[in-house]
Amino acid sequence: MTKTALIAGITGQDGYYLSELLLSKGYRVLGLVPPERQSSVVKLGALANQVEIYAVDLTDSEALKEVVEQRHPDEIYNLAAPSFVPDSWNDPLGTLDLVTGTATRLLATVREVGLETRFYQASSSEMFGQVDRSPQDENTPFRPKNPYAAAKLHAHWTMVHHRQRYGLFACSGILYNHESPRRSPSFVTRKVSMAAASIKLGLSEVLEMGNLDAKRDWGYASDHVEAMWRMLQADVPEEYVIGTGKLHTVRELVAAAFDCVGLDWQRYVVVNPKFLRADEHFQLVADPLKAKRQLGWEPQVSFEQLVEKMVLHDLECLQTNLQNC
């Protein structure tokens, strides 16, 4: 019997890789896209012809309920969120409504329609905030430090409350940084991979960076969405920390990217104070042992392989189509 999955936030990076995974498993995939952002469906590329898109205002409870009643999804993945964390300072209330409001409305819809739908909430390592121990696991206290993280935490607890009070199969993945060639250049990983490719091709001469000693737990988006799917196949809904468990500096990221194109990064990289973040992280690194033990999940793509995938993609993109990279 064909399963149906509904994805809120389908046009984002994770929405793309999750759609690709679910389609490969024979799912019917439905995607929710706000009416004013229907043009963003082009981000799905060839996948756009394989999924069903519904133009729905995520603040409209009745419209959400109508889709769920009509399509009876077996699984719902709530990935709706701003794509860039620092932007949440510019619109804290909008961030709260998009993240927490969407989660609340979708959970309420599942309950009201009376379905056995399994629900996945995309949580974030940003919820840990100012940590006092590393690595972090499912028992680490939450101390969010920005509006995005606070909204994610509110949505996380809303999901937990619906599971406890109403018996819904609802769970969340507390995901660490996960990247891919589909990342926006506003993210440091894509900024670096694009710069390495651009400099190699003679299209630019310098890469301006912030703190080269900042560290991140960087994984591959395709690996991380596999964990999301596995959570909804489990017998019991629980929370899972998803990451590589390995820290790499921005300097290592830059060195790896430039190494892919045979260049000495130190000749092209300069530090610009304007790119230094005031809330620079605080040693966020995952302890994904629970996911490995209970879900059989672990990363398949290494840090070096991830960087290579991104640089090679950007090389090809810049060489073939300068307008849409």
Rosetta silent file (secondary structure, phi, psi, omega in degrees, C-alpha in Angstrom):
SEQUENCE: MTKTALIAGITGQDGYYLSELLLSKGYRVLGLVPPERQSSVVKLGALANQVEIYAVDLTDSEALKEVVEQRHPDEIYNLAAPSFVPDSWNDPLGTLDLVTGTATRLLATVREVGLETRFYQASSSEMFGQVDRSPQDENTPFRPKNPYAAAKLHAHWTMVHHRQRYGLFACSGILYNHESPRRSPSFVTRKVSMAAASIKLGLSEVLEMGNLDAKRDWGYASDHVEAMWRMLQADVPEEYVIGTGKLHTVRELVAAAFDCVGLDWQRYVVVNPKFLRADEHFQLVADPLKAKRQLGWEPQVSFEQLVEKMVLHDLECLQTNLQNC
SCORE:     score description
SCORE:     0.000 S_00000001
   1 L     0.000  130.974 -178.054    0.000    0.000    0.000 S_00000001
   2 L   -72.298  129.327  176.238    1.384    3.404   -1.001 S_00000001
   3 L   -87.254  150.933  177.137    2.109    5.732    1.901 S_00000001
   4 E  -115.607  130.705  177.927    1.383    9.445    1.710 S_00000001
   5 E  -119.821  137.319  177.623    3.674   12.048    3.274 S_00000001
   6 E  -111.347  127.960 -177.916    2.874   15.734    3.730 S_00000001
   7 E  -119.423  120.185  170.619    5.796   18.167    3.962 S_00000001
   8 E   -93.471  126.080 -174.466    5.513   21.738    5.224 S_00000001
   9 L    91.645   32.885 -172.884    8.597   23.594    4.025 S_00000001
  10 L   -69.771  -23.423 -175.429    9.080   21.379    0.981 S_00000001
  11 L   -87.976   -1.166  177.025   11.002   23.954   -1.076 S_00000001
  12 L   -81.243  178.046  179.410   13.845   24.298    1.407 S_00000001
  13 H   -54.274  -52.110 -177.415   17.060   22.282    1.424 S_00000001
  14 H   -67.297  -34.341  178.024   15.683   19.578    3.724 S_00000001
  15 H   -61.600  -38.358  178.735   12.379   19.504    1.874 S_00000001
  16 H   -64.065  -53.231 -175.745   14.217   18.678   -1.327 S_00000001
  17 H   -68.572  -33.396  176.808   16.278   15.828    0.097 S_00000001
  18 H   -67.724  -41.949  177.137   13.351   14.457    2.096 S_00000001
  19 H   -59.545  -45.441  179.700   11.143   14.471   -1.019 S_00000001
  20 H   -58.878  -44.093  179.653   13.875   12.680   -2.946 S_00000001
  21 H   -64.632  -48.259 -176.852   14.182   10.042   -0.210 S_00000001
  22 H   -65.576  -40.405  177.609   10.438    9.472    0.152 S_00000001
  23 H   -62.213  -37.457  179.270    9.876    9.249   -3.595 S_00000001
  24 H   -67.138  -20.769  179.031   12.643    6.634   -3.801 S_00000001
  25 L   -96.996    7.201  175.584   10.710    4.618   -1.213 S_00000001
  26 L    86.462   13.248  179.210    7.500    4.762   -3.221 S_00000001
  27 L   -74.029  154.089  163.394    5.692    7.458   -1.223 S_00000001
  28 E   -90.629  123.041 -173.653    3.129    9.852   -2.581 S_00000001
  29 E  -111.305  124.160  177.096    4.591   13.224   -1.567 S_00000001
  30 E  -110.845  140.090  179.660    2.481   16.315   -0.902 S_00000001
  31 E  -125.501  137.192  176.322    4.020   19.716   -0.281 S_00000001
  32 E   -98.658  127.808  179.498    2.587   22.810    1.369 S_00000001
  33 E  -133.916  127.717  176.498    3.713   26.145   -0.070 S_00000001
  34 L   -56.568  140.562 -177.220    2.372   29.588    0.946 S_00000001
  35 H   -51.222  -38.997 -177.383    0.480   31.155   -2.004 S_00000001
  36 H   -74.319   -6.514 -178.686    2.878   34.098   -2.175 S_00000001
  37 H  -120.115   23.230 -179.127    5.823   31.717   -2.504 S_00000001
  38 H   -60.498  -28.883 -179.657    4.552   29.368   -5.192 S_00000001
  39 H   -65.216  -20.562 -178.410    7.381   30.439   -7.462 S_00000001
  40 H   -70.577   -9.762  179.189    9.828   28.811   -5.034 S_00000001
  41 H   -60.709  -24.138  179.536    8.678   25.389   -6.266 S_00000001
  42 H   -61.361  -21.413  178.773   11.282   25.738   -9.018 S_00000001
  43 H   -62.628  -21.725 -179.173   13.891   25.010   -6.333 S_00000001
  44 H   -78.746   -8.852  179.115   12.754   21.393   -6.452 S_00000001
  45 H    57.319 -132.801 -177.876   13.968   21.043  -10.021 S_00000001
  46 H   -64.610  -22.916 -179.590   12.856   17.768  -11.621 S_00000001
  47 H   -66.851  -22.246 -178.100   11.237   16.698   -8.347 S_00000001
  48 H   -59.130  -27.364  179.742    8.570   19.373   -8.841 S_00000001
  49 H   -85.418   -5.187 -177.162    6.914   17.103  -11.390 S_00000001
  50 L  -109.548   -8.858  178.967    6.861   14.160   -8.988 S_00000001
  51 L  -114.718  161.808  177.482    5.269   15.806   -5.954 S_00000001
  52 E  -104.048  121.116 -177.103    1.838   17.389   -5.424 S_00000001
  53 E  -100.744  132.971  176.736    1.990   21.026   -4.387 S_00000001
  54 E  -119.062  121.734  177.800   -0.776   22.713   -2.400 S_00000001
  55 E   -80.877  103.073 -175.430   -0.806   26.495   -2.108 S_00000001
  56 L  -135.455  131.306  173.558   -1.853   26.929    1.519 S_00000001
  57 L   -71.805  118.363 -175.431   -1.410   29.788    3.945 S_00000001
  58 L   -68.798   -9.171  175.501    0.290   28.112    6.920 S_00000001
  59 L   -92.539   -1.517 -177.061   -1.552   30.486    9.281 S_00000001
  60 L   -98.125   97.702 -176.773   -4.915   29.247    7.974 S_00000001
  61 H   -59.729  -39.970 -178.267   -6.040   26.384   10.226 S_00000001
  62 H   -67.663  -38.635  178.886   -9.091   25.567    8.104 S_00000001
  63 H   -66.363  -40.325  177.324   -7.079   25.353    4.894 S_00000001
  64 H   -63.526  -43.798 -178.970   -4.556   23.032    6.566 S_00000001
  65 H   -62.670  -37.532 -178.745   -7.373   20.905    7.945 S_00000001
  66 H   -63.344  -43.237  179.227   -8.964   20.640    4.510 S_00000001
  67 H   -64.365  -44.475 -178.864   -5.791   19.243    2.946 S_00000001
  68 H   -65.720  -41.081  178.435   -5.280   16.738    5.766 S_00000001
  69 H   -63.618  -38.779 -176.992   -8.931   15.623    5.658 S_00000001
  70 H   -76.263  -37.459 -170.550   -8.812   15.138    1.898 S_00000001
  71 H  -103.558  -14.600  177.150   -5.436   13.431    1.603 S_00000001
  72 L    45.266   61.466 -178.465   -5.144   11.502    4.896 S_00000001
  73 L   -64.442  139.955  175.092   -1.327   11.620    5.110 S_00000001
  74 L   -76.033  -30.417 -178.076    0.360    8.724    6.887 S_00000001
  75 E  -138.619  141.261  173.341    3.233   11.013    7.862 S_00000001
  76 E  -123.191  130.698  176.769    3.614   14.775    8.311 S_00000001
  77 E  -115.145  113.921  179.146    7.011   16.450    8.349 S_00000001
  78 E   -95.300   99.000  179.646    6.974   20.013    9.649 S_00000001
  79 L  -107.624    5.004 -175.422   10.092   21.668    8.252 S_00000001
  80 L   -65.795  122.828  179.960    8.606   25.159    7.999 S_00000001
  81 L  -173.677  159.324  172.535   11.023   27.746    9.389 S_00000001
  82 L   -60.825  146.192 -175.809   13.118   30.751    8.376 S_00000001
  83 L   -82.530  -19.927 -173.668   16.134   29.535    6.431 S_00000001
  84 L  -128.042  112.911 -172.400   18.706   31.841    8.043 S_00000001
  85 H   -53.617  -50.268 -177.084   18.938   32.032   11.854 S_00000001
  86 H   -56.809  -26.545 -179.840   20.311   35.614   12.244 S_00000001
  87 H   -65.330  -18.368 -178.079   17.325   36.975   10.298 S_00000001
  88 H   -64.487  -22.578  177.495   15.057   35.976   13.184 S_00000001
  89 H   -67.633  -26.538 -178.477   16.228   39.069   15.100 S_00000001
  90 L   -78.736  -22.243 -178.522   14.574   41.221   12.429 S_00000001
  91 L  -148.486   69.672 -177.580   11.166   39.571   12.841 S_00000001
  92 H   -59.827  -40.761 -176.936   10.880   37.673   16.154 S_00000001
  93 H   -70.235  -41.514  177.646    7.070   37.546   16.079 S_00000001
  94 H   -63.477  -38.045  177.451    6.931   36.363   12.482 S_00000001
  95 H   -63.401  -43.816 -179.785    9.507   33.700   13.293 S_00000001
  96 H   -61.318  -43.793 -177.854    7.458   32.529   16.269 S_00000001
  97 H   -68.899  -41.156 -179.658    4.284   32.256   14.208 S_00000001
  98 H   -65.128  -45.057 -175.320    5.940   30.449   11.302 S_00000001
  99 H   -79.157  -59.439 -175.677    7.757   27.929   13.501 S_00000001
 100 H   -77.603  -39.956 -179.081    5.488   27.427   16.507 S_00000001
 101 H   -62.106  -44.986 -179.866    2.213   28.435   14.882 S_00000001
 102 H   -63.352  -43.620  178.758    2.599   26.011   12.004 S_00000001
 103 H   -60.409  -45.640 -178.177    3.518   23.162   14.347 S_00000001
 104 H   -63.341  -44.444 -178.880    0.557   23.900   16.609 S_00000001
 105 H   -66.694  -39.965  179.751   -1.939   24.136   13.759 S_00000001
 106 H   -68.161  -42.099  178.390   -0.728   20.929   12.101 S_00000001
 107 H   -63.464  -42.814  179.186   -0.770   18.984   15.367 S_00000001
 108 H   -63.649  -37.022  178.931   -4.259   20.262   16.174 S_00000001
 109 H   -63.559  -45.371  178.193   -5.422   19.252   12.688 S_00000001
 110 H   -58.449  -43.767 -178.928   -4.181   15.681   13.123 S_00000001
 111 H   -66.668  -45.157 -175.864   -5.982   15.456   16.451 S_00000001
 112 H   -69.178  -36.663  179.742   -9.242   17.000   15.235 S_00000001
 113 H   -75.490  -22.498  176.176   -9.446   14.898   12.071 S_00000001
 114 L    79.335   33.728 -179.210   -8.780   11.795   14.149 S_00000001
 115 L   -92.980  165.591  175.138   -6.063   10.250   12.017 S_00000001
 116 L   -95.867   24.714 -177.380   -3.216    7.908   12.985 S_00000001
 117 L   -58.831  136.724  175.402   -0.793   10.241   11.197 S_00000001
 118 E   -93.557  136.088 -169.760    2.781   10.209   12.464 S_00000001
 119 E  -119.417  129.660  175.964    4.224   13.687   12.990 S_00000001
 120 E  -113.045  127.266  176.245    7.820   14.881   12.745 S_00000001
 121 E  -108.096  125.321  179.219    8.852   18.250   14.162 S_00000001
 122 E   -79.445  100.494  175.071   12.149   19.720   12.940 S_00000001
 123 E   -93.387  178.656 -171.614   13.930   20.875   16.081 S_00000001
 124 E  -143.145  147.422  175.610   17.381   22.431   16.169 S_00000001
 125 H   -64.118  -18.189  176.313   20.647   22.294   18.093 S_00000001
 126 H   -58.627  -23.470  179.780   20.228   26.076   18.397 S_00000001
 127 H   -64.122  -26.383 -179.853   17.796   25.257   21.237 S_00000001
 128 H   -71.129  -33.390  175.163   20.764   24.195   23.390 S_00000001
 129 L    56.427 -124.544 -177.028   22.241   27.681   23.137 S_00000001
 130 L   -79.984   88.266 -175.651   24.756   28.495   25.853 S_00000001
 131 L   -82.263  153.570  176.540   25.799   24.975   26.790 S_00000001
 132 L  -112.976    5.784  175.246   27.890   24.045   29.807 S_00000001
 133 L  -154.735  150.306  178.642   28.924   20.638   28.518 S_00000001
 134 L  -137.399  145.316   -2.858   29.851   18.996   25.260 S_00000001
 135 L   -75.547  174.390  179.795   28.805   16.961   23.425 S_00000001
 136 E  -102.352  144.435  175.243   25.037   17.421   23.840 S_00000001
 137 L  -128.744 -166.646 -174.759   22.488   14.631   23.978 S_00000001
 138 L   -68.025  -13.007 -179.211   18.738   14.321   24.506 S_00000001
 139 L  -103.279    1.647  179.454   19.091   15.188   28.212 S_00000001
 140 L   -70.131  133.722  179.642   21.089   18.396   27.764 S_00000001
 141 L   -62.637  148.322  177.661   19.212   21.475   29.111 S_00000001
 142 L   -93.097  132.835  177.623   17.843   23.955   26.579 S_00000001
 143 L  -142.571   69.018 -175.250   19.052   27.583   26.779 S_00000001
 144 L   -58.588  145.248 -175.906   18.097   29.299   23.508 S_00000001
 145 L  -121.849    7.523  177.066   19.965   32.497   22.647 S_00000001
 146 L  -150.828  163.618 -177.479   18.054   33.912   19.666 S_00000001
 147 H   -58.054  -36.667  178.387   14.410   34.259   18.499 S_00000001
 148 H   -60.815  -48.779 -178.642   14.778   31.360   16.054 S_00000001
 149 H   -64.381  -39.238  179.557   15.973   29.012   18.791 S_00000001
 150 H   -65.096  -40.435  178.442   13.254   30.185   21.190 S_00000001
 151 H   -65.985  -42.182  178.038   10.572   29.576   18.552 S_00000001
 152 H   -61.356  -39.711 -179.919   11.992   26.128   17.793 S_00000001
 153 H   -67.826  -40.225  177.002   11.935   25.270   21.493 S_00000001
 154 H   -59.959  -45.431  179.139    8.323   26.416   21.838 S_00000001
 155 H   -64.118  -38.506  178.989    7.360   24.231   18.865 S_00000001
 156 H   -59.478  -49.075 -179.092    9.342   21.335   20.335 S_00000001
 157 H   -70.357  -31.977  175.095    7.467   21.468   23.628 S_00000001
 158 H   -60.755  -42.236  177.042    4.141   21.942   21.838 S_00000001
 159 H   -61.993  -45.600  179.786    4.847   18.675   20.017 S_00000001
 160 H   -60.911  -42.885 -178.980    5.731   16.929   23.295 S_00000001
 161 H   -63.785  -39.374  177.646    2.556   18.199   24.953 S_00000001
 162 H   -66.498  -34.840  177.729    0.381   16.882   22.116 S_00000001
 163 H   -68.053  -44.798 -176.445    2.029   13.498   22.397 S_00000001
 164 H   -72.678  -41.276 -174.807    1.595   13.333   26.155 S_00000001
 165 H   -82.917  -37.952 -172.871   -1.929   14.762   26.377 S_00000001
 166 H  -111.727   -2.440  177.300   -3.514   13.358   23.214 S_00000001
 167 L    72.201   22.826  178.507   -1.454   10.253   22.521 S_00000001
 168 L   -71.636  149.925  171.656   -0.288   11.402   19.083 S_00000001
 169 E   -82.998   92.236 -176.580    2.693    9.707   17.446 S_00000001
 170 E  -132.439  134.263 -177.653    4.796   12.866   17.465 S_00000001
 171 E  -146.361  173.583  178.119    8.563   13.166   17.678 S_00000001
 172 E  -144.289  151.727  172.717   11.393   15.531   16.845 S_00000001
 173 E  -108.950  124.581  177.631   14.924   15.465   15.565 S_00000001
 174 E   -91.650   91.582 -169.924   17.302   17.923   17.221 S_00000001
 175 E   -91.166  136.780  172.900   19.446   18.490   14.154 S_00000001
 176 L   -87.899  177.698 -176.719   22.894   20.036   14.039 S_00000001
 177 L   -50.668  125.727  176.782   24.269   21.934   11.039 S_00000001
 178 E  -135.518  127.704 -167.802   23.592   19.992    7.862 S_00000001
 179 E  -121.653  173.198  179.514   24.717   21.290    4.509 S_00000001
 180 L  -176.237  171.661  174.413   24.579   20.489    0.798 S_00000001
 181 L   -62.235  -11.840 -178.704   24.977   22.056   -2.632 S_00000001
 182 L   -91.706    2.538  175.686   21.406   23.307   -2.190 S_00000001
 183 L   -66.361  149.879  173.714   22.340   25.646    0.653 S_00000001
 184 L   -73.238  147.087  176.835   21.936   29.374    0.143 S_00000001
 185 L   -61.970   -8.505  175.978   25.204   31.340   -0.269 S_00000001
 186 L   -72.877  -15.727  175.922   24.220   33.171    2.929 S_00000001
 187 L   -87.676  142.568 -172.996   25.422   30.076    4.803 S_00000001
 188 H   -60.463  -36.158 -178.606   29.151   29.922    5.427 S_00000001
 189 H   -62.655  -46.308 -179.053   29.585   26.471    3.867 S_00000001
 190 H   -73.278  -34.354  176.097   28.074   27.510    0.529 S_00000001
 191 H   -57.663  -43.373 -177.997   29.787   30.885    0.661 S_00000001
 192 H   -71.404  -45.641 -178.587   33.127   29.080    0.913 S_00000001
 193 H   -63.922  -40.217  178.786   32.428   26.411   -1.706 S_00000001
 194 H   -66.092  -39.598  179.876   31.158   29.011   -4.167 S_00000001
 195 H   -66.395  -42.935  179.606   34.177   31.253   -3.553 S_00000001
 196 H   -59.895  -44.685  179.387   36.656   28.419   -4.052 S_00000001
 197 H   -66.289  -42.659 -177.980   35.014   27.519   -7.364 S_00000001
 198 H   -64.802  -43.353  179.275   34.741   31.145   -8.450 S_00000001
 199 H   -67.223  -38.528  177.396   38.379   31.936   -7.676 S_00000001
 200 H   -59.714  -38.011 -177.530   39.516   28.783   -9.453 S_00000001
 201 L   -86.746    1.076  179.135   37.662   29.900  -12.581 S_00000001
 202 L    77.078   17.896 -178.296   39.053   33.424  -12.364 S_00000001
 203 L   -88.626  -17.591  175.517   35.654   34.950  -11.655 S_00000001
 204 L  -150.304  170.307 -172.245   36.712   36.458   -8.325 S_00000001
 205 L  -122.901  -19.443 -174.049   39.938   37.106   -6.444 S_00000001
 206 L  -145.991  153.437  175.779   39.296   37.110   -2.714 S_00000001
 207 E  -123.216  117.957  178.412   37.109   35.548   -0.019 S_00000001
 208 E   -92.843  128.454 -176.720   36.252   37.666    3.021 S_00000001
 209 E  -128.432  168.277  175.899   35.563   35.672    6.180 S_00000001
 210 L   -98.280 -123.911 -176.320   34.832   36.187    9.868 S_00000001
 211 L   -76.800  108.520 -178.739   36.142   34.014   12.701 S_00000001
 212 L   -74.442  -13.492 -179.505   38.201   31.201   11.174 S_00000001
 213 L   -93.339   -4.083  177.230   38.452   29.475   14.561 S_00000001
 214 L   -61.752  144.039 -176.307   34.684   29.057   14.971 S_00000001
 215 E  -119.460  145.925  177.838   33.703   25.401   15.142 S_00000001
 216 E  -140.351  156.117  170.862   30.652   23.524   13.885 S_00000001
 217 L   -97.964   96.085 -175.410   29.278   20.001   13.736 S_00000001
 218 L  -100.474  124.685  175.270   28.668   19.855    9.969 S_00000001
 219 E  -122.439 -178.526 -178.655   26.809   16.940    8.381 S_00000001
 220 E   -98.469  129.773 -175.566   25.226   16.188    5.011 S_00000001
 221 H   -55.373  -39.717 -179.227   21.553   17.111    4.594 S_00000001
 222 H   -62.109  -36.987  176.404   20.734   13.873    2.779 S_00000001
 223 H   -66.094  -41.375 -175.299   22.023   11.869    5.756 S_00000001
 224 H   -69.146  -35.917  178.930   20.007   13.945    8.209 S_00000001
 225 H   -71.528  -25.459  173.226   16.662   13.563    6.423 S_00000001
 226 H   -59.803  -38.769  177.956   17.219    9.793    6.491 S_00000001
 227 H   -64.965  -39.905  177.935   17.165   10.137   10.295 S_00000001
 228 H   -57.155  -49.728 -178.291   13.852   12.031   10.127 S_00000001
 229 H   -61.096  -43.282 -179.099   12.252    9.214    8.157 S_00000001
 230 H   -62.407  -33.154  178.461   13.614    6.551   10.501 S_00000001
 231 H   -61.278  -37.171 -178.415   12.097    8.335   13.501 S_00000001
 232 H   -82.931   -4.667  175.332    8.624    7.937   12.022 S_00000001
 233 H   -98.347   -5.431 -177.593    9.187    4.224   11.360 S_00000001
 234 L   -71.505  162.248  178.793   10.057    3.513   15.008 S_00000001
 235 L   -73.996  -32.061 -176.077    7.675    1.726   17.382 S_00000001
 236 L  -128.308  134.212  179.271    7.713    4.569   19.909 S_00000001
 237 L   -77.085  126.624  179.991    7.912    8.327   19.231 S_00000001
 238 L  -144.853  175.687  176.599   10.916    9.935   20.903 S_00000001
 239 E   -97.090  146.296  179.741   13.411   12.780   20.501 S_00000001
 240 E  -138.925  134.657  171.437   16.784   12.225   18.878 S_00000001
 241 E   -83.094  127.566 -176.950   19.926   14.318   18.594 S_00000001
 242 E  -123.385  114.733  178.218   21.187   14.121   15.008 S_00000001
 243 L  -169.065 -178.481 -178.212   24.716   15.182   14.087 S_00000001
 244 L   -86.705  -23.790 -176.119   28.143   13.841   13.251 S_00000001
 245 L    80.204   10.190 -178.687   29.651   14.205   16.717 S_00000001
 246 L  -127.521  134.485  178.314   32.719   15.851   15.146 S_00000001
 247 L   -98.249  140.159  174.068   33.759   19.498   15.259 S_00000001
 248 E  -133.523  142.644  178.259   35.549   21.257   12.406 S_00000001
 249 E   -81.902  161.698  174.498   36.754   24.852   12.290 S_00000001
 250 H   -61.868  -34.027  177.411   35.872   27.320    9.582 S_00000001
 251 H   -60.092  -41.919  177.328   39.583   27.295    8.765 S_00000001
 252 H   -64.566  -38.469  177.440   39.347   23.549    8.052 S_00000001
 253 H   -60.212  -48.545 -179.509   36.290   24.201    5.882 S_00000001
 254 H   -62.827  -46.429 -178.515   38.148   26.820    3.853 S_00000001
 255 H   -60.646  -43.373 -178.842   41.279   24.669    3.528 S_00000001
 256 H   -65.108  -41.187 -179.021   39.264   21.642    2.373 S_00000001
 257 H   -65.167  -46.300 -179.050   37.314   23.669   -0.195 S_00000001
 258 H   -70.734  -29.493  176.227   40.388   25.288   -1.737 S_00000001
 259 H   -63.992  -33.205  179.137   42.218   21.971   -1.690 S_00000001
 260 H   -61.515  -27.564 -178.866   39.450   20.577   -3.911 S_00000001
 261 L  -110.489   12.582  174.485   40.459   23.054   -6.621 S_00000001
 262 L    70.472   31.856 -179.601   44.203   22.848   -6.011 S_00000001
 263 L  -118.677  151.572  175.416   44.636   26.307   -4.490 S_00000001
 264 L   -86.101  107.735 -173.172   46.393   27.590   -1.355 S_00000001
 265 H   -58.038  -30.846 -175.241   43.569   29.200    0.598 S_00000001
 266 H   -65.578  -16.767  178.324   45.902   31.532    2.506 S_00000001
 267 H   -81.358  -15.256 -171.421   46.588   33.458   -0.709 S_00000001
 268 L  -123.493  -12.026 -174.239   42.937   34.349   -1.190 S_00000001
 269 E  -102.819  130.586  175.438   41.242   34.566    2.224 S_00000001
 270 E  -127.297  147.347  179.734   41.117   37.713    4.353 S_00000001
 271 E   -91.246  126.314  178.604   39.372   38.246    7.693 S_00000001
 272 L  -116.470  118.513 -177.336   36.818   41.063    7.745 S_00000001
 273 H   -53.894  -25.427 -177.323   35.534   42.096   11.221 S_00000001
 274 H   -67.252  -16.103  179.672   32.054   42.796    9.820 S_00000001
 275 H   -95.527    4.656  177.921   31.519   39.044    9.455 S_00000001
 276 L   -78.999  131.396 -178.795   32.209   38.298   13.120 S_00000001
 277 L   -91.320  135.350 -179.733   29.089   37.103   14.944 S_00000001
 278 L   -68.387  -30.592 -176.855   28.273   38.503   18.367 S_00000001
 279 L  -105.020   40.217 -176.023   26.667   35.236   19.482 S_00000001
 280 L   -55.462  140.012 -170.574   29.430   32.969   18.211 S_00000001
 281 L   -74.316  140.871  158.133   28.876   29.394   19.264 S_00000001
 282 L   -55.471   36.003  169.732   29.575   27.871   22.301 S_00000001
 283 L    54.156   55.961  175.192   30.790   24.346   21.306 S_00000001
 284 L   -85.726  110.341  178.434   27.641   22.824   19.893 S_00000001
 285 L  -143.435  137.210 -171.489   28.490   19.239   18.980 S_00000001
 286 E   -81.373  150.292  164.053   26.167   16.242   18.886 S_00000001
 287 L  -114.986   92.202 -173.973   26.212   12.981   20.779 S_00000001
 288 L   -88.751   23.999 -174.710   24.115   10.908   18.335 S_00000001
 289 H   -59.558  -40.218 -179.078   24.542    7.613   20.221 S_00000001
 290 H   -61.192  -42.942  179.411   20.809    7.177   20.876 S_00000001
 291 H   -63.921  -37.156  179.001   20.010    7.492   17.150 S_00000001
 292 H   -67.118  -44.023 -177.156   22.680    4.937   16.338 S_00000001
 293 H   -71.008  -43.993 -171.437   21.437    2.453   18.941 S_00000001
 294 H   -96.237  -26.702 -178.713   17.690    2.817   18.425 S_00000001
 295 H  -109.095  -12.377 -175.522   17.360    3.871   14.794 S_00000001
 296 L    69.587   25.435 -176.682   20.459    2.292   13.316 S_00000001
 297 L  -101.026  138.249  167.223   21.362    5.723   11.959 S_00000001
 298 L  -157.437  154.355 -176.786   24.804    7.207   11.466 S_00000001
 299 L   -59.287  141.189  178.704   26.308    9.644    8.934 S_00000001
 300 L  -104.852  -20.445 -176.854   27.389    8.161    5.616 S_00000001
 301 L  -112.522  125.813 -178.558   29.148   11.215    4.155 S_00000001
 302 L   -77.057  168.038  177.556   32.279   12.598    5.822 S_00000001
 303 H   -57.035  -47.364 -178.943   33.112   16.283    6.268 S_00000001
 304 H   -63.502  -40.206  178.341   35.686   16.119    3.476 S_00000001
 305 H   -66.593  -38.415  177.810   33.246   14.360    1.134 S_00000001
 306 H   -61.426  -49.122 -179.566   30.563   16.957    1.891 S_00000001
 307 H   -60.734  -42.090  179.209   32.887   19.852    1.071 S_00000001
 308 H   -61.968  -43.521  177.931   33.970   18.131   -2.143 S_00000001
 309 H   -56.711  -43.177 -176.339   30.332   17.602   -3.216 S_00000001
 310 H   -70.528  -42.940 -179.009   29.622   21.299   -2.718 S_00000001
 311 H   -66.894  -44.983 -179.740   32.728   22.595   -4.485 S_00000001
 312 H   -63.296  -37.899  176.524   32.339   20.285   -7.490 S_00000001
 313 H   -61.724  -45.476 -177.195   28.683   21.293   -7.791 S_00000001
 314 H   -69.463  -33.890  174.340   29.595   24.982   -7.741 S_00000001
 315 H   -59.464  -49.160 -179.217   32.357   24.502  -10.294 S_00000001
 316 H   -64.192  -41.657 -178.094   29.901   22.861  -12.679 S_00000001
 317 H   -63.628  -45.645 -178.808   27.221   25.422  -11.938 S_00000001
 318 H   -68.256  -30.363 -179.138   29.484   28.403  -12.569 S_00000001
 319 H   -77.873  -23.841 -173.678   30.820   26.872  -15.752 S_00000001
 320 H  -110.493  -28.402 -176.451   27.417   26.137  -17.244 S_00000001
 321 L  -154.202   92.877 -176.003   24.949   28.709  -15.907 S_00000001
 322 L   -68.168  -14.686 -174.391   26.173   31.862  -14.235 S_00000001
 323 L   -86.114  -27.071 -170.044   22.635   33.076  -13.520 S_00000001
 324 L  -124.498   44.622  177.722   21.271   30.307  -11.324 S_00000001
 325 L   -98.036    0.000    0.000   23.991   29.175   -8.941 S_00000001
